[in-house]
Amino acid sequence: MKSLITVLAAAAAAFAAQASFAQDGPVTVGTVAGSDVDMLEKAVEVAAKDGLSVEIREFSDYGQLNPALAAGDIDLNSFQHVPFLESYLKDHADGLVAIGSTYISPIGFFSKKIKSLDELKKGDTVVIPNDPSNGGRALLLLQAAGKIKLKPEAGITPTPFDVTENVLELKLVEVDAAQTFASMEDAAAAAINNNYAQDAGLNPLKDSIYLEDKNSRYVNVIVARAADKDNPRYLQFVKAYQSKEVADFILEKFGGATIPAFEYAK
């Protein structure tokens, strides 16, 4: 009799946990329109198989996503790489933390005028994103190509003011990341974030004139409020994202231009 009561109690507890889980509502994940949504939708499918409901909320401006998360308007966000998050947290004591990696999208330089950065001429205009993280990333890439030199102390977020050598006297123009593709009409070259390049029909591996190394430290992450970093439902979504199904989807859809940044069973 005692064992039956124990079994019934365990069943009741499990049922209560299921009911509580259902009443919690969906986990809300904020992101920006574009390829991030495609990958998140696949992760949502995987999560649903394990009983986790997830809702994707699209933002038109990625500058709104961390404040929205900090304010509790969404549960998680998935749009940024680690240096972008680190740069944001330097200026905002929002208590946000990465709880899982997603993918790497190498940034590249594109052009309608030249086929290599070696073809840049004196005084040419080179466009870079105007946010500290991606703008710095573009400048570091330009330095790796041997076109400029930067102050070592500028770290991973240099600005045009940190340029110490610019033999070609390149005009480094900062524009909103979403406008970098349009700027190719006038500039000799433009550094375009991977998602905006793909949205414009460009394949970074095939169409860029200079591409970031695949071992870049700019890994994209799923971010939560620090107080929620151990939330089992949020970690369950991370597990769903870091599945073989999502990895296969990323590799097939993006042809290697976007790479899974997590270990998974092959």
Backbone hydrogen bonds in HBPLUS format (Angstrom, degrees):
<---DONOR---> <-ACCEPTOR-->    atom                        ^
c    i                          cat <-CA-CA->   ^        H-A-AA   ^      H-
h    n   atom  resd res      DA  || num        DHA   H-A  angle D-A-AA Bond
n    s   type  num  typ     dist DA aas  dist angle  dist       angle   num
A0005-ILE N   A0001-MET O   2.96 MM   4  6.28 159.3  2.00 152.2 157.2     1
A0006-THR N   A0002-LYS O   2.92 MM   4  6.19 154.0  1.99 146.2 154.0     2
A0007-VAL N   A0003-SER O   2.88 MM   4  6.12 156.0  1.94 144.7 150.8     3
A0008-LEU N   A0004-LEU O   2.84 MM   4  6.10 163.8  1.86 152.8 157.2     4
A0009-ALA N   A0005-ILE O   2.80 MM   4  5.97 154.8  1.87 146.9 154.2     5
A0010-ALA N   A0006-THR O   2.91 MM   4  6.13 155.8  1.97 146.5 153.1     6
A0011-ALA N   A0007-VAL O   2.88 MM   4  6.14 156.4  1.94 149.3 156.1     7
A0012-ALA N   A0008-LEU O   2.85 MM   4  6.07 155.8  1.91 146.1 153.0     8
A0013-ALA N   A0009-ALA O   2.90 MM   4  6.13 154.3  1.97 145.3 152.5     9
A0014-ALA N   A0010-ALA O   2.91 MM   4  6.16 156.5  1.97 147.2 153.5    10
A0015-PHE N   A0011-ALA O   2.86 MM   4  6.10 157.5  1.92 148.5 154.9    11
A0016-ALA N   A0012-ALA O   2.84 MM   4  6.05 157.5  1.89 147.0 153.5    12
A0017-ALA N   A0013-ALA O   2.88 MM   4  6.10 153.4  1.95 145.7 153.2    13
A0018-GLN N   A0014-ALA O   2.92 MM   4  6.19 153.9  1.99 146.1 153.0    14
A0019-ALA N   A0015-PHE O   2.85 MM   4  6.12 158.7  1.89 150.0 156.2    15
A0020-SER N   A0016-ALA O   2.81 MM   4  6.00 160.3  1.84 148.8 154.6    16
A0021-PHE N   A0017-ALA O   2.82 MM   4  6.00 155.2  1.88 144.0 151.4    17
A0022-ALA N   A0018-GLN O   2.91 MM   4  6.19 156.4  1.97 148.8 154.5    18
A0023-GLN N   A0019-ALA O   2.93 MM   4  6.16 150.3  2.02 146.2 154.7    19
A0024-ASP N   A0020-SER O   3.08 MM   4  6.29 127.7  2.36 142.2 154.9    20
A0024-ASP N   A0021-PHE O   3.26 MM   3  5.33 141.1  2.42  95.9 106.6    21
A0025-GLY N   A0022-ALA O   3.37 MM   3  5.97 160.7  2.41 111.0 115.8    22
A0027-VAL N   A0053-SER O   2.86 MM  26  6.33 157.8  1.91 150.0 147.5    23
A0055-GLU N   A0027-VAL O   2.74 MM  28  5.99 163.2  1.77 151.6 156.4    24
A0075-ASP N   A0028-THR O   2.97 MM  47  5.14 137.7  2.16 125.7 138.7    25
A0076-LEU N   A0028-THR O   3.01 MM  48  6.35 150.1  2.10 158.7 164.2    26
A0029-VAL N   A0055-GLU O   2.84 MM  26  6.20 162.0  1.87 161.5 166.6    27
A0057-ARG N   A0029-VAL O   2.86 MM  28  5.98 164.6  1.89 146.7 147.6    28
A0030-GLY N   A0076-LEU O   2.88 MM  46  6.26 164.6  1.90 145.2 144.7    29
A0078-SER N   A0030-GLY O   2.95 MM  48  6.32 155.1  2.02 172.7 178.8    30
A0031-THR N   A0057-ARG O   2.99 MM  26  6.33 147.8  2.10 157.9 159.1    31
A0059-PHE N   A0031-THR O   2.75 MM  28  5.98 147.7  1.85 153.1 164.2    32
A0037-VAL N   A0034-GLY O   3.09 MM   3  5.74 135.5  2.30 115.0 124.4    33
A0039-MET N   A0035-SER O   3.23 MM   4  6.59 160.7  2.27 155.3 158.3    34
A0040-LEU N   A0036-ASP O   2.96 MM   4  6.15 159.7  2.00 150.1 156.5    35
A0041-GLU N   A0037-VAL O   2.82 MM   4  5.98 156.4  1.87 153.8 159.9    36
A0042-LYS N   A0038-ASP O   3.28 MM   4  6.58 150.5  2.37 141.1 147.7    37
A0043-ALA N   A0039-MET O   3.08 MM   4  6.40 157.0  2.14 146.1 152.5    38
A0044-VAL N   A0040-LEU O   2.79 MM   4  6.05 149.8  1.88 151.7 160.7    39
A0045-GLU N   A0041-GLU O   3.09 MM   4  6.37 149.8  2.18 141.4 148.4    40
A0046-VAL N   A0042-LYS O   3.12 MM   4  6.48 157.3  2.17 148.8 154.1    41
A0047-ALA N   A0043-ALA O   2.87 MM   4  6.11 161.5  1.90 151.1 156.5    42
A0048-ALA N   A0044-VAL O   2.93 MM   4  6.09 150.8  2.02 146.1 153.6    43
A0049-LYS N   A0046-VAL O   3.18 MM   3  5.42 132.2  2.42 100.9 112.7    44
A0050-ASP N   A0047-ALA O   2.99 MM   3  5.38 141.5  2.14 106.8 117.7    45
A0052-LEU N   A0047-ALA O   3.03 MM   5  5.22 160.9  2.07 140.5 134.4    46
A0051-GLY N   A0048-ALA O   2.98 MM   3  4.89 160.6  2.02 105.0 108.2    47
A0064-GLN N   A0061-ASP O   3.06 MM   3  5.82 169.9  2.07 122.8 126.0    48
A0065-LEU N   A0062-TYR O   3.30 MM   3  5.44 154.6  2.37 104.0 110.8    49
A0068-ALA N   A0064-GLN O   3.00 MM   4  6.06 153.2  2.07 148.4 156.6    50
A0069-LEU N   A0065-LEU O   3.02 MM   4  6.22 150.6  2.10 144.0 151.5    51
A0070-ALA N   A0066-ASN O   2.91 MM   4  6.13 168.0  1.92 157.1 160.1    52
A0071-ALA N   A0067-PRO O   2.94 MM   4  6.05 146.2  2.05 143.0 151.9    53
A0073-ASP N   A0068-ALA O   2.91 MM   5  5.21 143.4  2.04 166.9 163.7    54
A0072-GLY N   A0069-LEU O   3.02 MM   3  5.17 154.1  2.09 104.6 113.0    55
A0077-ASN N   A0223-VAL O   3.04 MM 146  5.35 147.1  2.15 140.9 149.3    56
A0223-VAL N   A0077-ASN O   2.89 MM 146  5.35 168.1  1.90 159.1 163.2    57
A0221-VAL N   A0080-GLN O   2.93 MM 141  6.21 155.5  1.99 173.1 166.2    58
A0085-LEU N   A0081-HIS O   3.14 MM   4  6.50 158.9  2.19 154.5 160.7    59
A0082-VAL N   A0219-VAL O   3.00 MM 137  6.00 138.9  2.17 148.7 155.0    60
A0086-GLU N   A0082-VAL O   2.86 MM   4  6.14 163.8  1.89 160.3 165.3    61
A0087-SER N   A0083-PRO O   2.87 MM   4  5.99 157.6  1.92 145.6 151.5    62
A0088-TYR N   A0084-PHE O   2.96 MM   4  6.17 156.3  2.01 146.2 152.9    63
A0089-LEU N   A0085-LEU O   2.93 MM   4  6.17 161.3  1.97 153.9 158.4    64
A0090-LYS N   A0086-GLU O   3.20 MM   4  6.40 130.5  2.46 139.3 150.6    65
A0090-LYS N   A0087-SER O   3.32 MM   3  5.35 139.6  2.50  95.6 106.4    66
A0091-ASP N   A0088-TYR O   3.10 MM   3  5.70 143.6  2.24 112.3 120.9    67
A0092-HIS N   A0088-TYR O   3.06 MM   4  6.17 123.7  2.39 139.3 154.7    68
A0226-ALA N   A0095-GLY O   2.61 MM 131  5.31 165.1  1.63 165.7 160.1    69
A0097-VAL N   A0224-ALA O   2.86 MM 127  5.56 161.2  1.89 163.9 168.5    70
A0224-ALA N   A0097-VAL O   2.90 MM 127  5.56 165.6  1.92 160.4 160.0    71
A0099-ILE N   A0222-ILE O   2.84 MM 123  5.83 167.8  1.85 163.8 166.9    72
A0222-ILE N   A0100-GLY O   2.75 MM 122  5.29 160.5  1.79 159.2 165.6    73
A0102-THR N   A0220-ASN O   2.84 MM 118  5.48 153.9  1.91 146.3 142.8    74
A0261-ALA N   A0102-THR O   3.04 MM 159  5.36 174.3  2.04 120.6 119.7    75
A0220-ASN N   A0103-TYR O   2.83 MM 117  5.38 167.0  1.85 166.5 168.4    76
A0104-ILE N   A0259-ILE O   2.81 MM 155  5.23 150.5  1.90 148.0 158.1    77
A0259-ILE N   A0104-ILE O   2.99 MM 155  5.23 168.4  2.00 150.1 153.0    78
A0212-GLU N   A0107-ILE O   3.01 MM 105  5.63 157.0  2.06 157.3 164.6    79
A0192-ILE N   A0108-GLY O   3.01 MM  84  5.98 156.0  2.06 175.6 174.5    80
A0109-PHE N   A0210-TYR O   2.80 MM 101  5.22 159.6  1.84 154.0 160.8    81
A0209-ILE N   A0109-PHE O   2.73 MM 100  5.67 164.3  1.76 155.9 161.5    82
A0110-PHE N   A0190-ALA O   2.84 MM  80  5.41 157.9  1.89 146.3 151.7    83
A0190-ALA N   A0110-PHE O   2.91 MM  80  5.41 153.8  1.98 151.8 160.2    84
A0119-GLU N   A0116-SER O   2.97 MM   3  5.54 165.0  1.99 115.7 120.7    85
A0120-LEU N   A0117-LEU O   3.12 MM   3  5.48 167.5  2.14 112.3 115.5    86
A0124-ASP N   A0121-LYS O   3.08 MM   3  5.64 158.2  2.13 141.3 139.3    87
A0123-GLY N   A0168-LEU O   2.75 MM  45  6.17 155.7  1.81 170.0 178.5    88
A0171-LYS N   A0124-ASP O   2.79 MM  47  6.04 165.8  1.81 151.0 155.9    89
A0188-ALA N   A0125-THR O   2.90 MM  63  5.56 147.1  2.00 144.8 154.9    90
A0126-VAL N   A0171-LYS O   2.83 MM  45  5.97 165.9  1.85 150.6 153.7    91
A0173-VAL N   A0126-VAL O   2.96 MM  47  6.15 157.3  2.01 145.0 152.4    92
A0127-VAL N   A0189-ALA O   2.94 MM  62  6.37 162.3  1.97 151.6 153.4    93
A0191-ALA N   A0127-VAL O   2.88 MM  64  6.15 162.7  1.91 151.3 154.9    94
A0128-ILE N   A0173-VAL O   2.90 MM  45  6.20 157.2  1.95 154.9 158.4    95
A0175-VAL N   A0128-ILE O   3.08 MM  47  6.45 156.0  2.14 159.5 167.1    96
A0130-ASN N   A0175-VAL O   2.76 MM  45  5.01 123.8  2.07 141.9 141.7    97
A0135-GLY N   A0131-ASP O   2.83 MM   4  5.56 154.2  1.89 160.3 168.7    98
A0136-GLY N   A0132-PRO O   3.04 MM   4  5.77 151.5  2.12 127.4 135.5    99
A0137-ARG N   A0133-SER O   2.94 MM   4  6.14 149.6  2.04 141.0 150.3   100
A0138-ALA N   A0134-ASN O   2.95 MM   4  6.13 151.4  2.04 140.7 147.1   101
A0139-LEU N   A0135-GLY O   3.03 MM   4  6.34 154.5  2.10 146.0 152.9   102
A0140-LEU N   A0136-GLY O   2.91 MM   4  6.14 156.9  1.96 150.6 156.7   103
A0141-LEU N   A0137-ARG O   3.03 MM   4  6.25 144.5  2.16 138.5 148.3   104
A0142-LEU N   A0138-ALA O   2.89 MM   4  6.18 148.6  1.99 143.9 152.9   105
A0143-GLN N   A0139-LEU O   2.84 MM   4  6.13 145.0  1.96 143.4 153.4   106
A0144-ALA N   A0140-LEU O   2.87 MM   4  6.12 150.8  1.96 139.9 148.0   107
A0145-ALA N   A0141-LEU O   3.02 MM   4  6.30 135.7  2.22 138.0 149.3   108
A0147-LYS N   A0142-LEU O   3.13 MM   5  5.77 163.8  2.16 163.2 159.0   109
A0146-GLY N   A0143-GLN O   2.83 MM   3  5.01 156.2  1.89 107.2 114.8   110
A0149-LYS N   A0165-GLU O   2.95 MM  16  4.87 140.9  2.11 138.0 139.7   111
A0164-THR N   A0149-LYS O   2.75 MM  15  5.50 157.3  1.80 138.8 146.5   112
A0165-GLU N   A0149-LYS O   3.39 MM  16  4.87 154.2  2.46 128.2 124.7   113
A0151-LYS N   A0162-ASP O   2.91 MM  11  5.47 143.1  2.04 146.7 158.6   114
A0154-ALA N   A0151-LYS O   3.00 MM   3  5.48 162.6  2.03 116.2 121.9   115
A0155-GLY N   A0152-PRO O   3.24 MM   3  6.10 171.0  2.25 121.5 124.1   116
A0162-ASP N   A0159-THR O   2.81 MM   3  5.43 163.8  1.84 123.2 128.8   117
A0163-VAL N   A0160-PRO O   3.28 MM   3  5.51 165.7  2.30 109.3 111.4   118
A0169-GLU N   A0166-ASN O   2.79 MM   3  5.15 156.7  1.84 115.6 123.2   119
A0179-GLN N   A0176-ASP O   2.78 MM   3  5.36 155.8  1.84 120.6 128.9   120
A0180-THR N   A0177-ALA O   3.35 MM   3  5.45 168.6  2.36 106.4 109.6   121
A0183-SER N   A0179-GLN O   3.13 MM   4  6.34 142.5  2.27 145.4 155.9   122
A0184-MET N   A0181-PHE O   3.10 MM   3  5.58 160.8  2.14 112.2 118.2   123
A0185-GLU N   A0182-ALA O   3.39 MM   3  6.28 171.2  2.40 120.5 122.4   124
A0186-ASP N   A0183-SER O   3.11 MM   3  5.78 145.3  2.24 117.5 124.3   125
A0187-ALA N   A0183-SER O   3.01 MM   4  6.09 161.2  2.05 158.6 164.3   126
A0197-ALA N   A0193-ASN O   2.94 MM   4  6.17 153.6  2.01 156.6 165.3   127
A0198-GLN N   A0194-ASN O   2.94 MM   4  6.18 165.1  1.96 155.0 157.9   128
A0199-ASP N   A0195-ASN O   2.96 MM   4  6.12 156.7  2.02 143.7 150.7   129
A0200-ALA N   A0196-TYR O   3.09 MM   4  6.19 133.8  2.31 134.1 144.9   130
A0200-ALA N   A0197-ALA O   3.11 MM   3  5.15 131.2  2.36  95.3 108.6   131
A0202-LEU N   A0197-ALA O   2.84 MM   5  5.09 159.4  1.88 150.8 145.1   132
A0201-GLY N   A0198-GLN O   2.93 MM   3  5.00 159.6  1.98 107.1 112.1   133
A0206-LYS N   A0203-ASN O   2.96 MM   3  5.35 126.0  2.26 110.1 124.2   134
A0207-ASP N   A0203-ASN O   2.61 MM   4  5.37 173.8  1.61 175.6 173.5   135
A0208-SER N   A0204-PRO O   3.37 MM   4  5.09 150.8  2.46 116.7 121.4   136
A0216-SER N   A0213-ASP O   3.14 MM   3  5.62 141.4  2.29 123.2 122.5   137
A0219-VAL N   A0217-ARG O   2.84 MM   2  5.59 137.9  2.02 104.8  92.3   138
A0228-ASP N   A0225-ARG O   2.75 MM   3  5.32 151.8  1.83 118.7 128.2   139
A0229-LYS N   A0226-ALA O   3.28 MM   3  5.22 170.7  2.29 109.6 110.0   140
A0231-ASN N   A0228-ASP O   2.99 MM   3  5.13 168.1  2.00 115.4 117.7   141
A0234-TYR N   A0231-ASN O   3.13 MM   3  5.39 120.7  2.50 104.3 118.3   142
A0235-LEU N   A0231-ASN O   2.99 MM   4  6.26 160.7  2.03 158.2 164.4   143
A0236-GLN N   A0232-PRO O   2.89 MM   4  5.96 137.6  2.07 133.2 144.7   144
A0237-PHE N   A0233-ARG O   3.16 MM   4  6.46 143.5  2.30 135.8 144.1   145
A0238-VAL N   A0234-TYR O   3.07 MM   4  6.47 152.0  2.15 143.5 151.3   146
A0239-LYS N   A0235-LEU O   2.95 MM   4  6.22 156.3  2.01 144.3 150.3   147
A0240-ALA N   A0236-GLN O   2.98 MM   4  6.28 149.9  2.07 141.4 149.5   148
A0241-TYR N   A0237-PHE O   2.89 MM   4  6.20 155.7  1.95 150.9 157.2   149
A0242-GLN N   A0238-VAL O   2.89 MM   4  6.12 156.6  1.95 150.9 157.7   150
A0247-ALA N   A0243-SER O   3.02 MM   4  6.29 165.0  2.05 151.5 156.2   151
A0248-ASP N   A0244-LYS O   2.82 MM   4  5.94 167.9  1.83 155.1 158.0   152
A0249-PHE N   A0245-GLU O   3.06 MM   4  6.17 151.0  2.14 137.1 145.4   153
A0250-ILE N   A0246-VAL O   2.91 MM   4  6.17 160.6  1.95 154.6 158.7   154
A0251-LEU N   A0247-ALA O   3.05 MM   4  6.29 169.2  2.06 155.4 157.6   155
A0252-GLU N   A0248-ASP O   2.94 MM   4  6.03 157.1  1.99 146.8 153.4   156
A0253-LYS N   A0249-PHE O   2.84 MM   4  5.86 169.2  1.85 154.0 157.7   157
A0254-PHE N   A0250-ILE O   3.01 MM   4  5.86 163.6  2.04 147.4 152.3   158
A0255-GLY N   A0251-LEU O   3.07 MM   4  5.37 119.9  2.45 125.5 133.9   159
A0257-ALA N   A0254-PHE O   2.96 MM   3  5.50 166.6  1.98 127.9 129.0   160
